[in-house]
Amino acid sequence: MDVQVREMTEDDIDAVATVRVRGWQTAYVGLMPQTYLDAMSVSEDAARRREFFARGLGDVINLVAEGPMAGDRGTGGRSGGGTGGEVVGWACCGPYRDQDLPSGDAEVYALYVLPERIGTGIGRALLAEMLRRLAEREFPRVRLWVVRGNERAERFYARAGFAPDGGEESYDVDGAQVPEVRYALTLPPSA
């Protein structure tokens, strides 16, 4: 698939909200309460993203992947920020956020692809660009959290060289504890 990865713009917010909500609703079936997933709203997610953009992104890198328009599917994924393609993926990364490790590492906060485009190389393209940018910023390692049982994500990150580093935590989603496993990858020194 011909995919272009670029910086996310404010014009991409609605498309990114669609990618994120549909991504959650697909990736976390059986891993989170279905009532929570069903109640997710693209418009509410877009409103939160607009707040983030209004406050400024700081050290956070937001990327989108654009692919060729997929005909008249009506997914709502059009974006005015790029080349006229459809926003088919979104990724976000920056400095590691948890306080359990010494600072200095990076973190992949999110990486989602439209469900019908999974397995087409979009996720790999987004991850490669994030890792390139993080290495450029001279982060020694990058970490990320995967919901335990999300086997597709576990395989994806393992193929990219990530491995569990022993970190585990859970968080509450509508009264259910959702366990996560932390993965890490040592970045090559930037040239």
N, C-alpha and C positions, 0 to 999 in steps of 0.2 A: 504494500500500500504506500502511496506517495503521501508523506506526512511532513508538515512543517511545524517545528517547535519554536515558539516565540514568547516574549513577555506578555503576560496578561494585561489587558487594558480595562478601564472602567466599562467600555462598551461590551466586554465579554462577560459581565457579571451574570446576566440571565442565563446564558449558555453554560457557564461554569456551575451555577446552581442546579441546572438540569442534570449535568454530568455527575455532580456530587450526590444528589438525592437518588437518582436512578442507580448509581454505583452502590450506595449503601443498601438500597432496597433489594439489590441482587446479591451482593457479597455476603450480607449478614443474615440471610434467611436461615433460621434454625440456630443462630448464634446469639441473637438478641430477640427481645419480645416482638412478635409480629405486629402487635398493636402499635408499637412505637414506630416501626418501619412504615406501616401503612399511613400513619398520621404525618409523616414528613412532608413538608410543603416547599415546593420550589420557590414560591414567592417569599416565604419567610426566610429561607436560606439566602436568597438574593438580597433581602433587606439587611441581613447581618453582614454580608459581603460588602454592601455599600457603606456600612458603618466602618468596617475595617479600612476601606479605601479612603474614606473621609478623614480618619485619624492618621493616615500615613502608614506605609508598610515597613518602614525602618529597614532592618537587615533581612527581612523575609523576601524570598524569591518566589514569585508566582508565575508559572508557565502554563501555556495552553498548547495543545496539539491541534492543528487544523488538518483535515483531510478533505478530499473532494466531496462536493455535495452529494448526498445519497438519494437523489431523485426527489420525489414528492412525498417523502415519509411523514413530513409534518412533525418532526421531533422538537421543534423550537430551538434548535441548536445553532442557528445562524448568528454570526458575529459581525459587527462592523469594524472590528479592530485589526483585521488582517487582510488576507488576499482574496476574500470572498468565499473561502472554503467554509466547511462546517466545523465548529469546535467539537472535537470528538474525545478529548482528554484534558485533564487538568492535574497539575502537580504543584506542591508547595513545600518549601524547605527553608531552613535558616539555622540559627544557633540552637543547640540542645537546650530544652526548656526545663527539664526536671532538675531538682537540686541534689539528687542522690549520687551524682558523679562530679568530679572536678570539671569546671567549665573549660571550654576550648573545643569541644566536639560540635559537630553539626547534627541536624535531625531532619529526616524526611517526615514532614507533618501529614502529608496526604498525597495520594496518587490514585486517580480514578479515571476509568475509560468507559465510554458508553457501552452498556452490556453487549449490544450487538456487534461491537468492534473489538471485543476482547480476543486476544490471540492473533491480532493482525500486525503486531510490532509497535503499536502506539505507546503502550506502557514502557517498552524497552527504550524507545526514542526519548520519552520524557525523563526516565531515570538516567539515561546516559547524559543528557544535557544538565540535569541537576548535579550529577557527580562531577561533571566537567567544571561547572561553575563553583562548586564547593571546594574542589581541589585548587582552583584558581585563587580562591580566597584563603588558601593554605590551612584549611581545617585538616587535622591529622586523621580523624575518623568521622564516620557518619553512622548514626543510629536511627532506628525506627521501631515502632510498636506494631505488632500483628495480633489481631484477635485470635486467641487459641481456637483451633479448629478450622480456621480459614485456610484450607489446604492449598487452594489456588495461589493465594498470596505467599504462603510459605514456600511453595515450589518456585514461584517467580523470583523472590528475593534470593533464595539459595542458588538458583542458576546465575544470578548476578554477582555471586561471591559473598553475600551476607551469611552470617551464622548466628545462632542464638548466643548471647553473651552472659546468660545467667539471670538477667533482670526479668522480673515478673511483677505484675500488679493487676488489680481489678478495679473496675469502676462501675457505678450504679447506672443502669438504664431501666427506667420504669420499675424499680424494685428488684430487678434481676442483676446479679453480679456478673459482669462480663470480664473474663480473664484475658490478659494480654501477655505476650512474650516479646522481649526486646531483642532485636537483631543488631549486629554491628558489622562494619566493613572498614578496613584501614584504607585510606586514600593514598594514592601515589603522590610523591612530592610534585608540585607544579614545576614545569620547565621554564 
